[in-house]
Every structure is written in C-alpha cells, then in structure tokens.
Amino acid sequence: MSKRKEDRQQQILRELAETPTLRIGDMARTHGVSTETIRRDLDELTRRGVLNRTYGGAVRAMNSEPTVTERHQLFTEERERIARDAVHYMRQGKIFMIGSGATTVHVARRMASELRDITVITTPSASQRCCR
C-alpha cells in the first residue's frame, strides 16, 4: 500500500472517529482525489471491517473492534507525540513497567533510543511488538 493511500485511509478513519457519517464527495474534496479513489478506499476499509459503506458514504463499523494491527496503525502521530512527552519526564537509572498497548509500543521505542541505564519490566507480548 502506498504511503499516500495509507495516510488517506488513516485520516478517513480519524474523521469517522469524530463524525458518525462521511460523504464520498466531501472526502474526495478534502483529500484532493477522485470519488472513485475514495470508493476504492472505502471498499478496502469495509473488507477490513473498520467501517460500513452506505449509499454515498460510510459510517463507523458497529460492534467491531479494529484488529491489533489496525489499532497500531491508527493515530500514529498522536501516539508519537504522547511517547515524546512521556519520555521527557523519565529519568536515567530508573525502573519502568510497560504494559501492552498501541501507545506503549511507541513509548518503549522512544525510551530505548533516548534513555540509558534503565530497567524495563514488561510482558512477552508487549516486548515482542516493541522489538520488531
């Protein structure tokens, strides 16, 4: 998947998180692409189960949780900002406990790149996601 397409689809999901319904024409204008491109994006997102198509638009998928992989792909800029701010308050030589979660992966990666002489306690699943 191209970076532009991925970014556009992430933005569509963000917009749906804030607005219950979206119209194809509005999305095409917002993203500067054709309505056909938006339809293809919506079809793909529908196949992934993260939204439902409607006549002329899309709505949030009801009673469906995004997969772990999809959750990790959503709100990456926001998660990075949270990680940066969190690590700012951490100090060298301390012990940290990190749970599993989409945001904590970003925090752990930033900790690894910016902090030294720390001890991290975590679950195997969280450390596997972080160390990929």
N, C-alpha and C positions, 0 to 999 in steps of 0.2 A: 504494500500500500504506500502510495506516495506521501511525503510529509505534508504537502498541502491538503490532500484529501483527508489524511488523519486529523490534521488541525481543524479542518472544517467540520468533520464529524464530531470531534470533541466539543467544538463550540455549539453545534446543534444540540448535543446532549446537555450542555450547560444551560442553554436557553430553555430547553424543556424542563429543567430542574426549577427554573424560575417562573415559567409561564406554562399553564396546563396544555395549551394547544399552539401549534405553529402552522402557518400557511406557506405553501410551496413558493408562491410569488414573492412573499416577504423575505423568505430565506434566500431566494435567488438574488434579490436586490442587495440584501445585507452582505452576502458573501461574494458578490460580483461574478456569479456563474449563471449558467442557463438553468431553466426549470428542469430540464432533462437530467442535468448533473445532480440537482437536489433530489429528484425522484430516485436516481440510482443510489445515492447516499441513503435515502430513507429505506429503500428496499433492502440494502445491506444491513442497516441497523435493525430493521424488522427481523431479518433472518437471525441476527444475533440475539434477538429477544429483548432489546433495550428500549424499544418504542413500538407503538402500533400505528399503522397507516390509517388515515381517514381520507374521505373524499377531499382532495385538495390540500392535504396537510398531514400532520402527525400529532399524536398525543403520547403522553408517558405510558409506558407499559404498566398495566395494573398488576399488582401482586407478583411482580417479578423483581428479584434482586439481580443486579449485574453480577457476572462471574467475578472471581478474584482477579483474573487478568484484566477484565474490563474496568474494575474499580481502580486498579493500579494505573490505568491509562487515563482516568478522568482527573481533572483538576491538578495536573502535574505542576503547573506554575505556582498555584496556591500552596501545594504541598512543599515545594522547594522553598518558598518564602517562609513557611512555618518552620521548616528544618533550619534554615539560616538563622532565624530569630531564636530558636530553641538552643542551638549550639552556642550562640553568643553568650548565653547565661551559664554555660557549663564550664567547669574548671579542670585543669590538668590534675592528674593524680587521684581522681575521684572514682567511685564505683557507680555504675548506672545499670538499671534494669529496663530492658526494652521488650515490650510485648509484640504480638504480631498485628499488623495493620498496614494499610496502604501508605499512610503518612509516616509511620515509624521507619519504614524502609528508607525513605529519604533522609530522615534524621540520622539513622545509623550510618549511611554512606557519607554524610557530611561529617559526622563525628570521626569516622575513620580517616578522612582526608585532612581534617583540621586539628584534631586533638592527639596528644601523645600521652603515654603513661596513664592510661585509663583501663579500668576493668569493666567489661560489659557482660551482664548476665541476661540470657535470652533463651527462648525455646528453639528446638532444632528447626521447626518450620520457618520461624522468623529469620533465623540466621541463614537458612538456605536461600530465601528470597533476597536477602540483603547481599549475599556474596556472589550472586550471579554475575 
